[in-house]
Amino acid sequence: LGILHFHSPKADIKKAMELYSESIEIFYEQNMKISKCEKQIATSLNNIGRLHYMTGEYDKALSVYSDALALRKKLLGHKHLDVAATAYNAGQTHHQKGELDEAMALYQEFMAIAIPQVGTEH
């Protein structure tokens, strides 16, 4: 449900944040094996990072992106497009903060993953 508030023309960032945060809590509360829900948790973390980015909370965004990136690399390996997406998001956030060296390193990581998989015309 968070994605509906996140991608709607009039994004309700506060409601999306509530729903993404609640989804993470539900995964843990349902006493599921973490391995079964870690991918969804990583996706929710990435989306929470995006919401922080959209509200200008860049340090919070980077903290959450760091968690999402580590979890995605652990689960999916270093060459998965979901890893590339989170690297790009973190790079964009560093770029907005004026941290160009950090941004460039993450953009390069994104390109190293994405170009072999989708090409340069995508």
N, C-alpha and C positions, 0 to 999 in steps of 0.2 A: 504493500500500500504506500510505503514511503516514496516509491518511484513515481506514483501518480502525482504526488504533491511536488516532487522534485522537477518533473519535466512538464508540468502544466504551463500554459501561457502566462498565468499569474502564479508563479511558484510561491507556495506557502512553506518557506524554509523552516519556520519554527515547527510546523506540524510534521514535515518530512523528518526533521531531526528527532522528534519524539518517536515517530514510528520506527526509524532505523535503530534507535537506541533500544526501544522496546523489543525489536526482533532479536537483538543480540542477547538480551536478558532471557527471552523465551527459550532460545537455543540452550542456554545454560540451565534454566529452571526445569526443563523437561527431562533432565537427567539422561540426555542422549549421549551416546559416545561422541566425544569431541571430533573424532576423525570423520564422522558422518556429517557434521555441520560446519566444519572449519572453512570450507569454501564459501558458504553463505555468509559466515562471519567476516571473512576477508572482503567480500563484496560490500557488505554493510559498512565496514570500516572505511573502505575506499569512498563510498558515497557520503559518509559522515564527513570525511576530509573535504570532499567537494563542497558540501554545505558550508563548512567553515571558510573555505576559500571564497565562496560567493558572498559571504558576509564580511570579508576583509580580515578574518581572524587567521592570519597566515601562520602564526606559530602553532596554534591548535591544529590547523590543517596539516602542517608538516609532521607533527607528532603522530597523528592518526595515520597519515600516509606511510610513515615509517613502520608502524605496526602492520598495516595492510600489506606493504611490500615484503616484509620479512615473512609473513604468513603465506603469502602467495608463492614466494620463492621456495619455501619449505614444502608446500603442497604440490606445486605445479612444475617446479624446476625453474631455471633461470631464463628459459627461452620461450615462455608462454606469452601469448598476447595480453592476457590479464596482467601479467607482470609489467609488460610494456606500457599498458594504460596507466597503471599506478605510478610508474617511473615518470611518465610524461606529466601527470598531474602534479607530482612533487616538483618536477622541473619548472613547471609553469608557476608554481607558488614561489619558489626561490627567485625566479625571474621578476615576479611582482615586487619582491622584497629588495631587488637590486643586487642579489647574490648571484652574480652572473657565472662565476666559476662552478658553483654547485649546480646551477641550472643547466649549464652546458654539459656537465658530466651526466646528468640524468637524461637530457635530450639525446645524448650519444648512446646511452644504454637503450633508450626507447628505439632509436633508429636501428641499432644492431640487432634487435629482436624483430622489429616490424618489417623492415625492408626485405629480408629473405623470405618472409611468409606472405606478404601482401604486395610486394613490389613497390616501385617508385611512382606508379600511376594511380595509386589508390587514393 
